[in-house]
Amino acid sequence: MSTERFQLTEMRYIKRIVVGNDNPQNIKTEAEIEEAMALVNRCLAGSPRGYILNTEKSFGLYNIGEHQVVLQYAVYNIGFARKPMYLD
C-alpha cells in the first residue's frame, strides 16, 4: 500500500453520484441502482483514482395514493485530480 496521501487541494473535478431513490415521481429499478453503484466502484478503483470526499445519506416517507413509501438513497461526492475519460 502506498504511503502517499491525496491532497484536497489537488482535487480539480468532483463527481456526484446518487445511489438509490431520491425522487418519488421517478422510482429507479434495481438495475439502475446497481449501475450507479458500479460507477462508484469504478471511480474508486479505476485510473485516475477517485477519493470519497463526502457521503450524504437520506430517507423520506411519502404518501402515494393510499400507500406509504420509504425512499432511501446515498450520495457519493468523489474527487479526482483530473476528469476521467469514462465520465464524458
All heavy atoms as an XYZ file, in Angstrom:
710
protein
N       0.836     -1.177      0.000
C       0.000      0.000      0.000
C       0.882      1.241      0.000
O       1.878      1.312      0.692
C      -0.913     -0.022      1.214
C      -2.012      0.964      1.156
S      -3.203      0.528      2.439
C      -4.035      2.050      2.539
N       0.496      2.219     -0.759
C       1.279      3.434     -0.896
C       1.150      4.310      0.346
O       0.092      4.409      0.949
C       0.810      4.193     -2.132
O       1.488      5.419     -2.219
N       2.258      4.953      0.724
C       2.229      5.868      1.857
C       1.870      7.277      1.418
O       1.685      8.148      2.248
C       3.598      5.887      2.562
O       4.591      6.294      1.605
C       3.931      4.533      3.142
N       1.759      7.492      0.105
C       1.397      8.806     -0.419
C      -0.089      9.053     -0.194
O      -0.917      8.219     -0.506
C       1.712      8.846     -1.909
C       1.467     10.181     -2.536
C       1.835     10.178     -3.999
O       2.856      9.569     -4.351
O       1.080     10.768     -4.766
N      -0.411     10.205      0.339
C      -1.803     10.551      0.616
C      -2.259     11.609     -0.379
O      -1.464     12.390     -0.879
C      -1.934     11.078      2.025
C      -1.443     10.059      3.054
C      -1.687     10.554      4.401
N      -3.096     10.331      4.689
C      -3.605     10.254      5.882
N      -2.846     10.392      6.918
N      -4.889     10.051      6.062
N      -3.545     11.619     -0.631
C      -4.063     12.633     -1.541
C      -4.225     13.954     -0.808
O      -4.415     14.001      0.396
C      -5.373     12.176     -2.176
C      -6.586     12.357     -1.303
C      -7.371     13.485     -1.439
C      -6.945     11.416     -0.364
C      -8.489     13.670     -0.650
C      -8.057     11.593      0.431
C      -8.835     12.722      0.282
N      -4.118     15.020     -1.568
C      -4.301     16.358     -1.026
C      -5.612     16.930     -1.553
O      -5.902     16.825     -2.744
C      -3.147     17.266     -1.435
C      -1.800     16.829     -0.891
C      -1.736     16.975      0.616
O      -2.218     17.963      1.172
N      -1.151     16.002      1.277
N      -6.391     17.505     -0.696
C      -7.660     18.087     -1.097
C      -7.457     19.223     -2.096
O      -8.291     19.438     -2.978
C      -8.417     18.577      0.136
C      -9.886     18.906     -0.050
C     -10.635     17.712     -0.607
C     -10.497     19.349      1.250
N      -6.347     19.905     -2.016
C      -6.078     21.000     -2.947
C      -5.814     20.510     -4.357
O      -5.885     21.300     -5.301
C      -4.873     21.830     -2.470
O      -3.741     20.970     -2.336
C      -5.177     22.505     -1.152
N      -5.517     19.228     -4.538
C      -5.271     18.658     -5.867
C      -6.555     18.248     -6.583
O      -6.522     17.924     -7.760
C      -4.349     17.445     -5.758
C      -2.958     17.778     -5.287
C      -2.112     16.538     -5.090
O      -2.596     15.422     -5.368
O      -0.960     16.687     -4.661
N      -7.680     18.261     -5.885
C      -8.947     17.845     -6.489
C      -9.423     18.923     -7.460
O      -9.672     20.059     -7.066
C     -10.014     17.596     -5.421
C      -9.684     16.494     -4.445
S      -9.561     14.906     -5.217
C      -7.914     14.441     -4.741
N      -9.504     18.566     -8.749
C      -9.925     19.505     -9.780
C     -11.295     19.173    -10.354
O     -11.911     19.982    -11.030
C      -8.912     19.514    -10.928
C      -7.528     19.919    -10.524
C      -7.469     21.413    -10.282
N      -6.120     21.826     -9.954
C      -5.765     22.382     -8.810
N      -6.663     22.591     -7.884
N      -4.535     22.735     -8.585
N     -11.780     17.955    -10.085
C     -13.078     17.537    -10.618
C     -13.783     16.719     -9.551
O     -13.193     15.831     -8.940
C     -12.888     16.697    -11.890
C     -14.185     16.226    -12.491
C     -14.982     17.089    -13.227
C     -14.628     14.926    -12.300
C     -16.189     16.670    -13.761
C     -15.831     14.495    -12.835
C     -16.601     15.374    -13.559
O     -17.794     14.959    -14.081
N     -15.052     17.014     -9.313
C     -15.848     16.276     -8.329
C     -17.087     15.727     -9.030
O     -17.817     16.461     -9.696
C     -16.261     17.179     -7.150
C     -15.018     17.661     -6.408
C     -17.192     16.422     -6.197
C     -15.290     18.663     -5.321
N     -17.283     14.425     -8.896
C     -18.442     13.738     -9.475
C     -19.405     13.406     -8.347
O     -19.025     12.829     -7.331
C     -17.990     12.467    -10.200
C     -19.102     11.627    -10.765
C     -19.779     12.322    -11.910
C     -20.840     11.410    -12.525
N     -21.657     12.113    -13.500
N     -20.674     13.759     -8.537
C     -21.725     13.470     -7.559
C     -22.546     12.310     -8.103
O     -23.135     12.419     -9.178
C     -22.603     14.700     -7.365
C     -23.673     14.541     -6.322
C     -24.434     15.847     -6.158
N     -25.319     15.813     -5.023
C     -26.585     15.438     -5.071
N     -27.116     15.063     -6.213
N     -27.322     15.431     -3.987
N     -22.599     11.203     -7.367
C     -23.314     10.002     -7.807
C     -24.366      9.656     -6.766
O     -24.050      9.446     -5.592
C     -22.343      8.819     -7.997
C     -21.233      9.185     -8.978
C     -23.095      7.590     -8.472
C     -20.121      8.173     -9.059
N     -25.624      9.575     -7.202
C     -26.742      9.221     -6.324
C     -27.016      7.729     -6.478
O     -27.215      7.233     -7.580
C     -28.009     10.024     -6.684
C     -29.169      9.606     -5.794
C     -27.750     11.513     -6.567
N     -27.002      7.012     -5.359
C     -27.292      5.578     -5.346
C     -28.567      5.390     -4.532
O     -28.582      5.622     -3.331
C     -26.136      4.759     -4.725
C     -26.488      3.292     -4.681
C     -24.852      4.990     -5.499
N     -29.630      5.009     -5.205
C     -30.916      4.808     -4.539
C     -31.983      5.684     -5.154
O     -31.800      6.285     -6.215
N     -33.108      5.750     -4.491
C     -34.262      6.506     -4.981
C     -34.356      7.835     -4.244
O     -34.604      7.872     -3.048
C     -35.550      5.707     -4.764
C     -35.614      4.512     -5.671
O     -35.510      4.644     -6.877
N     -35.757      3.332     -5.089
N     -34.181      8.913     -4.991
C     -34.250     10.240     -4.397
C     -35.457     11.039     -4.875
O     -35.693     12.136     -4.403
C     -32.971     11.025     -4.680
C     -32.724     11.221     -6.158
O     -33.270     10.449     -6.959
O     -31.969     12.138     -6.514
N     -36.248     10.482     -5.789
C     -37.391     11.191     -6.349
C     -38.600     10.253     -6.357
O     -38.587      9.242     -7.066
C     -37.060     11.657     -7.765
C     -38.139     12.520     -8.366
O     -39.208     12.695     -7.796
N     -37.848     13.064     -9.523
N     -39.658     10.563     -5.609
C     -40.806      9.657     -5.567
C     -41.570      9.586     -6.900
O     -42.275      8.623     -7.143
C     -41.690     10.225     -4.462
C     -41.250     11.616     -4.272
C     -39.822     11.688     -4.694
N     -41.419     10.579     -7.771
C     -42.084     10.533     -9.074
C     -41.310      9.697    -10.082
O     -41.848      9.338    -11.125
C     -42.265     11.950     -9.651
C     -43.501     12.661     -9.155
C     -43.388     13.110     -7.707
O     -42.304     13.446     -7.250
N     -44.492     13.102     -6.998
N     -40.041      9.425     -9.813
C     -39.203      8.662    -10.730
C     -38.474      7.572     -9.945
O     -37.302      7.733     -9.588
C     -38.208      9.600    -11.433
C     -37.413      8.896    -12.493
O     -37.768      7.823    -12.946
N     -36.315      9.504    -12.897
N     -39.156      6.475     -9.677
C     -38.576      5.363     -8.914
C     -37.603      4.604     -9.810
O     -37.940      4.206    -10.926
C     -39.678      4.413     -8.399
C     -40.685      5.171     -7.530
C     -39.072      3.239     -7.637
C     -40.134      5.676     -6.230
N     -36.375      4.406     -9.318
C     -35.353      3.697    -10.084
C     -35.493      2.194     -9.898
O     -35.891      1.721     -8.831
C     -33.961      4.139     -9.647
C     -33.679      5.581     -9.968
C     -32.282      5.962     -9.552
C     -32.029      7.422     -9.859
N     -30.715      7.849     -9.413
N     -35.111      1.455    -10.930
C     -35.134     -0.006    -10.856
C     -33.872     -0.492    -10.157
O     -32.908      0.256     -9.967
C     -35.214     -0.611    -12.262
O     -34.016     -0.281    -12.972
C     -36.428     -0.114    -13.019
N     -33.877     -1.759     -9.795
C     -32.688     -2.356     -9.176
C     -31.490     -2.293    -10.106
O     -30.361     -2.090     -9.666
C     -32.973     -3.809     -8.776
C     -33.767     -3.954     -7.500
C     -33.008     -3.462     -6.274
O     -31.792     -3.722     -6.157
O     -33.643     -2.811     -5.439
N     -31.726     -2.461    -11.404
C     -30.631     -2.412    -12.376
C     -29.990     -1.030    -12.416
O     -28.762     -0.909    -12.514
C     -31.139     -2.801    -13.757
N     -30.798      0.026    -12.329
C     -30.260      1.388    -12.330
C     -29.462      1.676    -11.057
O     -28.427      2.345    -11.102
C     -31.389      2.402    -12.467
C     -32.052      2.406    -13.823
C     -33.292      3.275    -13.886
O     -34.022      3.336    -12.874
O     -33.508      3.877    -14.944
N     -29.925      1.145     -9.936
C     -29.204      1.327     -8.678
C     -27.880      0.567     -8.715
O     -26.839      1.087     -8.292
C     -30.080      0.892     -7.487
C     -31.288      1.829     -7.370
C     -29.287      0.874     -6.193
C     -32.333      1.386     -6.380
N     -27.887     -0.650     -9.257
C     -26.655     -1.429     -9.397
C     -25.672     -0.735    -10.337
O     -24.465     -0.758    -10.108
C     -26.966     -2.838     -9.904
C     -27.648     -3.723     -8.885
C     -26.735     -4.087     -7.733
O     -25.518     -4.237     -7.953
O     -27.254     -4.208     -6.606
N     -26.192     -0.118    -11.393
C     -25.347      0.608    -12.346
C     -24.669      1.801    -11.667
O     -23.487      2.069    -11.900
C     -26.198      1.080    -13.519
C     -25.453      1.764    -14.619
C     -26.372      2.183    -15.747
O     -27.194      1.355    -16.191
O     -26.278      3.340    -16.172
N     -25.409      2.513    -10.823
C     -24.833      3.646    -10.091
C     -23.763      3.172     -9.117
O     -22.704      3.800     -8.983
C     -25.923      4.416     -9.356
N     -23.997      2.053     -8.454
C     -23.001      1.522     -7.521
C     -21.763      1.029     -8.257
O     -20.633      1.194     -7.773
C     -23.620      0.394     -6.688
C     -22.890      0.101     -5.418
S     -22.926      1.493     -4.290
C     -21.221      1.582     -3.850
N     -21.957      0.458     -9.450
C     -20.818      0.035    -10.263
C     -19.981      1.242    -10.673
O     -18.746      1.162    -10.726
C     -21.298     -0.738    -11.485
N     -20.628      2.375    -10.958
C     -19.897      3.589    -11.306
C     -19.088      4.090    -10.108
O     -17.940      4.521    -10.272
C     -20.856      4.675    -11.795
C     -20.224      5.998    -12.188
C     -19.192      5.816    -13.304
C     -21.290      6.994    -12.606
N     -19.650      4.020     -8.915
C     -18.906      4.403     -7.710
C     -17.668      3.531     -7.567
O     -16.560      4.031     -7.344
C     -19.793      4.305     -6.448
C     -18.959      4.449     -5.181
C     -20.888      5.343     -6.474
N     -17.834      2.220     -7.732
C     -16.703      1.302     -7.612
C     -15.645      1.561     -8.679
O     -14.446      1.486     -8.409
C     -17.185     -0.144     -7.669
C     -17.925     -0.536     -6.415
O     -17.656     -0.016     -5.340
N     -18.868     -1.440     -6.545
N     -16.093      1.868     -9.904
C     -15.139      2.146    -10.975
C     -14.366      3.429    -10.682
O     -13.160      3.510    -10.937
C     -15.865      2.264    -12.311
C     -14.911      2.482    -13.464
C     -15.599      2.409    -14.785
N     -14.606      2.551    -15.843
C     -14.897      2.729    -17.100
N     -16.158      2.761    -17.485
N     -13.958      2.857    -18.007
N     -15.050      4.431    -10.147
C     -14.373      5.679     -9.807
C     -13.314      5.479     -8.722
O     -12.272      6.124     -8.743
C     -15.379      6.720     -9.344
S     -16.423      7.378    -10.653
N     -13.580      4.583     -7.794
C     -12.640      4.362     -6.689
C     -11.503      3.420     -7.046
O     -10.440      3.466     -6.430
C     -13.392      3.825     -5.470
C     -14.441      4.765     -4.889
C     -15.173      4.083     -3.752
C     -13.821      6.069     -4.435
N     -11.718      2.564     -8.053
C     -10.700      1.568     -8.393
C      -9.991      1.868     -9.710
O      -8.918      1.326     -9.955
C     -11.332      0.184     -8.465
N     -10.593      2.689    -10.571
C     -10.036      2.938    -11.894
C      -8.912      3.952    -11.877
O      -8.431      4.395    -10.840
N      -8.495      4.294    -13.083
C      -7.440      5.270    -13.247
C      -7.987      6.443    -14.055
O      -8.579      6.213    -15.103
C      -6.258      4.646    -13.973
O      -5.239      5.598    -14.157
N      -7.861      7.653    -13.623
C      -7.258      8.118    -12.373
C      -8.140      7.766    -11.176
O      -9.352      7.715    -11.292
C      -7.175      9.631    -12.553
C      -8.292      9.960    -13.473
C      -8.403      8.780    -14.394
N      -7.495      7.503    -10.072
C      -8.211      7.051     -8.883
C      -8.947      8.204     -8.230
O      -8.409      9.292     -8.057
C      -7.226      6.458     -7.889
C      -7.907      5.905     -6.669
C      -6.959      5.080     -5.830
N      -7.704      4.502     -4.741
C      -7.448      4.765     -3.464
N      -6.467      5.561     -3.144
N      -8.165      4.210     -2.528
N     -10.205      7.952     -7.865
C     -11.004      8.939     -7.164
C     -10.991      8.686     -5.664
O     -10.690      7.582     -5.207
N     -11.303      9.704     -4.920
C     -11.343      9.625     -3.467
C     -12.698     10.132     -2.987
O     -13.186     11.152     -3.462
C     -10.233     10.482     -2.844
C      -8.855     10.015     -3.217
C      -8.203     10.534     -4.330
C      -8.219      9.041     -2.471
C      -6.942     10.098     -4.674
C      -6.954      8.595     -2.813
C      -6.317      9.137     -3.917
O      -5.070      8.694     -4.274
N     -13.294      9.412     -2.044
C     -14.569      9.852     -1.482
C     -14.311     11.071     -0.615
O     -13.559     11.014      0.357
C     -15.243      8.738     -0.658
C     -15.623      7.577     -1.568
C     -16.471      9.281      0.063
C     -16.263      6.413     -0.840
N     -14.928     12.183     -1.000
C     -14.787     13.421     -0.238
C     -15.907     13.572      0.776
O     -15.697     14.152      1.844
C     -14.793     14.622     -1.191
C     -13.715     14.623     -2.271
C     -13.889     15.837     -3.171
C     -12.333     14.585     -1.655
N     -17.095     13.053      0.430
C     -18.252     13.221      1.295
C     -19.317     12.194      0.923
O     -19.409     11.792     -0.234
C     -18.816     14.638      1.120
C     -19.963     14.930      2.054
O     -20.035     14.390      3.146
N     -20.865     15.787      1.621
N     -20.084     11.764      1.896
C     -21.261     10.948      1.627
C     -22.453     11.591      2.326
O     -22.340     12.077      3.454
C     -21.117      9.491      2.132
O     -20.823      9.518      3.519
C     -20.034      8.749      1.388
N     -23.557     11.609      1.611
C     -24.805     12.118      2.165
C     -25.781     10.949      2.179
O     -25.927     10.266      1.179
C     -25.377     13.225      1.290
C     -24.437     14.350      0.972
C     -24.950     15.202     -0.166
O     -26.191     15.300     -0.355
O     -24.120     15.764     -0.881
N     -26.431     10.734      3.300
C     -27.418      9.666      3.402
C     -28.746     10.286      3.806
O     -28.787     11.129      4.699
C     -26.986      8.620      4.415
C     -25.708      7.914      4.034
C     -25.274      6.948      5.087
C     -23.941      6.349      4.698
N     -23.403      5.511      5.758
N     -29.803      9.848      3.133
C     -31.097     10.440      3.418
C     -32.200      9.420      3.175
O     -32.009      8.432      2.471
C     -31.329     11.661      2.533
O     -32.539     12.273      2.859
N     -33.333      9.685      3.764
C     -34.525      8.882      3.510
C     -35.734      9.790      3.626
O     -35.675     10.869      4.211
C     -34.642      7.688      4.469
C     -35.011      8.072      5.866
C     -36.333      8.052      6.270
C     -34.038      8.450      6.774
C     -36.685      8.413      7.564
C     -34.375      8.807      8.060
C     -35.696      8.791      8.462
N     -36.803      9.341      3.029
C     -38.031     10.119      3.083
C     -39.243      9.213      3.117
O     -39.244      8.130      2.531
N     -40.270      9.640      3.818
C     -41.552      8.938      3.861
C     -42.534      9.704      2.980
O     -42.735     10.903      3.166
C     -42.095      8.877      5.283
C     -41.312      8.039      6.273
C     -41.831      8.264      7.682
C     -41.407      6.592      5.908
N     -43.107      9.018      2.010
C     -44.015      9.657      1.070
C     -45.323      8.891      1.028
O     -45.339      7.665      1.100
C     -43.412      9.694     -0.336
C     -42.109     10.454     -0.396
C     -40.895      9.793     -0.326
C     -42.103     11.830     -0.508
C     -39.700     10.489     -0.372
C     -40.921     12.543     -0.557
C     -39.720     11.864     -0.495
O     -38.547     12.558     -0.534
N     -46.416      9.616      0.904
C     -47.727      9.011      0.714
C     -48.080      9.116     -0.759
O     -48.237     10.219     -1.288
C     -48.791      9.708      1.561
C     -48.598      9.417      3.028
O     -48.261      8.304      3.400
N     -48.815     10.416      3.858
N     -48.172      7.975     -1.408
C     -48.559      7.919     -2.811
C     -49.890      7.194     -2.864
O     -49.960      5.979     -2.694
C     -47.489      7.201     -3.663
C     -46.160      7.941     -3.553
C     -47.935      7.108     -5.110
C     -45.004      7.271     -4.243
N     -50.952      7.959     -3.077
C     -52.285      7.377     -3.027
C     -52.571      6.930     -1.606
O     -52.482      7.707     -0.661
N     -52.903      5.652     -1.446
C     -53.175      5.095     -0.122
C     -51.957      4.408      0.475
O     -52.024      3.883      1.575
C     -54.318      4.083     -0.227
C     -55.620      4.693     -0.677
C     -56.707      3.647     -0.830
O     -56.432      2.455     -0.599
O     -57.832      4.033     -1.180
N     -50.835      4.410     -0.258
C     -49.640      3.695      0.179
C     -48.605      4.656      0.750
O     -48.452      5.770      0.286
C     -49.014      2.930     -0.986
C     -49.953      1.971     -1.635
N     -50.295      0.765     -1.064
C     -50.647      2.046     -2.792
C     -51.148      0.133     -1.851
N     -51.381      0.900     -2.914
N     -47.928      4.170      1.771
C     -46.823      4.927      2.333
C     -45.530      4.275      1.851
O     -45.335      3.074      2.001
C     -46.874      4.930      3.855
C     -45.889      5.883      4.478
C     -46.082      5.984      5.973
O     -46.456      5.022      6.621
N     -45.813      7.162      6.519
N     -44.661      5.082      1.255
C     -43.432      4.583      0.645
C     -42.230      5.210      1.341
O     -42.219      6.410      1.624
C     -43.400      4.926     -0.866
C     -42.119      4.455     -1.514
C     -44.606      4.340     -1.570
N     -41.211      4.390      1.624
C     -39.967      4.868      2.201
C     -38.905      4.820      1.107
O     -38.669      3.769      0.512
C     -39.516      4.001      3.400
C     -38.188      4.496      3.949
C     -40.573      3.991      4.477
N     -38.298      5.966      0.822
C     -37.229      6.028     -0.165
C     -35.918      6.356      0.533
O     -35.856      7.278      1.341
C     -37.524      7.095     -1.221
C     -38.767      6.895     -2.065
C     -38.890      8.027     -3.080
C     -38.728      5.562     -2.777
N     -34.879      5.573      0.225
C     -33.564      5.786      0.808
C     -32.562      5.984     -0.313
O     -32.679      5.369     -1.366
C     -33.135      4.593      1.644
C     -34.025      4.299      2.808
C     -33.552      3.078      3.574
O     -32.528      2.485      3.267
N     -34.299      2.697      4.577
N     -31.580      6.826     -0.043
C     -30.512      6.990     -1.019
C     -29.254      7.498     -0.342
O     -29.290      8.031      0.763
C     -30.931      7.923     -2.154
C     -31.199      9.351     -1.764
C     -30.201     10.315     -1.852
C     -32.454      9.752     -1.325
C     -30.450     11.629     -1.508
C     -32.712     11.060     -0.994
C     -31.702     11.999     -1.085
O     -31.952     13.293     -0.742
N     -28.135      7.291     -1.019
C     -26.843      7.808     -0.586
C     -26.234      8.553     -1.761
O     -26.367      8.142     -2.911
C     -25.924      6.676     -0.143
N     -25.587      9.652     -1.462
C     -24.910     10.448     -2.481
C     -23.427     10.409     -2.166
O     -23.012     10.709     -1.043
C     -25.412     11.908     -2.489
C     -24.660     12.719     -3.525
C     -26.893     11.963     -2.730
N     -22.630     10.017     -3.162
C     -21.179      9.972     -3.025
C     -20.579     11.114     -3.824
O     -20.845     11.248     -5.017
C     -20.626      8.638     -3.540
C     -21.081      7.459     -2.732
C     -22.230      6.762     -3.066
C     -20.371      7.050     -1.613
C     -22.658      5.681     -2.319
C     -20.796      5.971     -0.858
C     -21.936      5.295     -1.219
O     -22.359      4.234     -0.472
N     -19.781     11.955     -3.167
C     -19.031     13.002     -3.839
C     -17.594     12.503     -3.949
O     -16.893     12.372     -2.944
C     -19.092     14.310     -3.053
C     -20.492     14.861     -2.997
O     -21.113     15.077     -4.025
N     -21.012     15.064     -1.802
N     -17.178     12.207     -5.183
C     -15.880     11.605     -5.425
C     -15.005     12.621     -6.148
O     -15.394     13.156     -7.184
C     -16.028     10.318     -6.253
C     -16.934      9.338     -5.489
C     -14.673      9.694     -6.529
C     -17.265      8.084     -6.240
N     -13.829     12.885     -5.589
C     -12.918     13.873     -6.147
C     -11.809     13.227     -6.953
O     -11.312     12.152     -6.623
N     -11.418     13.903     -8.024
C     -10.353     13.447     -8.912
C      -9.364     14.585     -9.133
O      -9.748     15.759     -9.153
C     -10.911     13.050    -10.290
C     -11.848     11.885    -10.266
C     -13.210     12.082    -10.129
C     -11.373     10.596    -10.383
C     -14.080     11.015    -10.119
C     -12.235      9.523    -10.365
C     -13.583      9.727    -10.231
N      -8.104     14.223     -9.380
C      -7.095     15.228     -9.740
C      -7.365     15.743    -11.151
O      -7.090     16.897    -11.460
C      -5.699     14.635     -9.644
N      -7.913     14.891    -12.019
C      -8.335     15.290    -13.364
C      -9.556     14.471    -13.737
O      -9.779     13.403    -13.187
C      -7.223     15.087    -14.397
C      -6.745     13.656    -14.515
C      -5.599     13.549    -15.512
N      -5.015     12.228    -15.481
C      -5.466     11.174    -16.158
N      -6.506     11.303    -16.953
N      -4.882     10.000    -16.055
N     -10.358     14.967    -14.661
C     -11.594     14.289    -15.024
C     -11.284     13.007    -15.795
O     -10.577     13.041    -16.801
C     -12.463     15.202    -15.887
C     -13.800     14.596    -16.226
C     -14.652     15.566    -17.010
C     -15.999     14.948    -17.330
N     -16.843     15.865    -18.108
N     -11.817     11.857    -15.356
C     -11.593     10.605    -16.078
C     -12.305     10.623    -17.432
O     -13.382     11.204    -17.581
C     -12.211      9.540    -15.166
C     -12.337     10.181    -13.842
C     -12.503     11.644    -14.093
N     -11.716      9.969    -18.409
C     -12.291      9.951    -19.749
C     -13.600      9.172    -19.783
O     -14.467      9.463    -20.593
C     -11.296      9.373    -20.744
C     -10.086     10.257    -20.901
S      -9.077      9.936    -22.321
C     -10.212     10.129    -23.649
N     -13.784      8.178    -18.910
C     -15.001      7.375    -18.938
C     -16.208      8.132    -18.378
O     -17.327      7.642    -18.463
C     -14.819      6.042    -18.201
C     -14.389      6.149    -16.750
C     -15.314      6.374    -15.743
C     -13.056      6.008    -16.397
C     -14.929      6.465    -14.427
C     -12.664      6.091    -15.076
C     -13.603      6.319    -14.102
O     -13.208      6.403    -12.791
N     -16.026      9.326    -17.844
C     -17.134     10.127    -17.346
C     -17.637     11.139    -18.376
O     -18.535     11.917    -18.087
C     -16.744     10.854    -16.057
C     -16.531      9.971    -14.838
C     -16.114     10.809    -13.644
C     -17.774      9.167    -14.523
N     -17.078     11.143    -19.570
C     -17.537     12.059    -20.627
C     -18.829     11.606    -21.221
O     -19.182     10.495    -21.301
C     -16.492     12.189    -21.728
C     -15.320     13.051    -21.287
O     -15.509     13.875    -20.375
O     -14.225     12.866    -21.847
